[in-house]
Amino acid sequence: MVKLGRNMRSVSIVGVGCTPFKDFEDHPETQGIGEGEAFGYAALEAIADAGLEPRDVDFFYHGAANPYLINDCITPNMQVADWFGMRAKASVHHSEACCTGYVALEQAVMAVASGTYDVVLSGAVDLASTLPVEHMPSHVRQDFPLEVMIPSLDKIYDRAYGRPLDGAFGVSFDNWINEYSMTYDLDADKIDDALNGLTKSLRRGAVANPLAYYETTVEQDAAEMGFDSADEYLKSMYNPKVTQYLRVTGFEKKCDGAAAIVVMPTEKAKAMGVPHTPIEVLGTGASAVEAGLVHNEHWATEVAAKQVYELTGVSPDEIDLFMCNDFFLASEICSAEECGYIPRGEAWKYAIEGRTAFDGDKPINPHGGRCNFGHAHGASGIADIYEAVKQMRGEAGATQMAKVPRTTFLRGFGGSQNVRCQILRTVE
């Protein structure tokens, strides 16, 4: 077994759970539930998936990107425990913006690898498409307008010494893809074609996934609007550019959702004969570069990827599946190359050719990613892990990769600064 740095025990994911990623109030499966019920739904599914009962769990982690604003909570870990049979069990809440789900895996693994606990549940929830109504039950929600969301974003910047929000926020979307375009002498049309290619591939995956937000392909949307092709529609006034490079379809689809995982020592999982093949967490690379600094995403990804490869001894050519936080699509192209999954200067071509789709030879985010599966902020990272585990078990349904992946690379990014790079491998 590959050991995690100085830690003593190999750790594996043995259970996963995930709610639909939808606008909960508009979806028949989720209408009328609050964040506690959503977290409990995902937690109970993960526990059952591991062949366990809530009493078997020693400790749980609760994650949310912004629980005070979005879920009207200050101590959410204690407020959700009753929903999945964990009253009086030890727990902790954490928040790392959109990197929360990847940190959730990191923390759970360290708790088990250290020998502190044997069975740990780690989950995250955000009802990100609406806001709570003050002094009302948690399922009562109201619209989440831009005039509330935009001012909240400056909380992720260093306001004492960093650049003002209007300077850093817009720059961060295009910063890496602009660097990429200059490095490889690509004009705006080629970047546009690449990002639109990703949109078509990812939407196909999302539509085939019953948990995903979207239920119509780009081609269907184009026909509905009277266009002859998806490409014509994607370059039309109905999908305008909102930064130098990125169009509306290249940004996150904000929604509600929760996801959870259960981890335990790999040897314990094998001895118990858990229902599914354990998925070992080989290691995590971590970096954080303050959000106001130029090239922060590139810099932090480079550092974290190097760490995890050195720690695990895995080489990039062993990676079968790449999962990436892509709340703006350009991250897929840039991070896939930085992490060695696709050769330098080639990812934009792969995107245009459809090679990164779930049925391509270099799949990225088979479930559709943030812009198409949906983005429930802190919960999305664990939804990525859920998808990776399902693919590695051969249980991904309509979007199952032709070759069942044995080794997966996760590139988490959030808060415009936190990055985690993690490698998973099927236990033989």
Secondary structure by P-SEA (a helix, b strand, c coil): ccccccccbbbbbcbbbbccccccccccccccccaaaaaaaaaaaaaaaaccccccccbbbbbbccccccccccccccccccccccccccbbbbbcccaaaaaaaaaaaaaaaaccccbbbbbccccccccccccccccccccccaaaaaaaccccccccccccccccccccccaaaaaaaaaacccaaaaaaaaaaaaaaaaaaaaacccccccccaaaaaaaaccccaaaaaacccccccccccccccccbbbbbccccccccaaaaaaaccccccccccbbbbbcccccccaaaaaaaaaaaaaaaaacccccccccbbbbbccccaaaaaaaaaacccccccaaaaaaacccccccccccccccccccccccccaaaaaaaaaaaaaaacccccccccccccbbbbbbbccccbbbbbbbbbcc
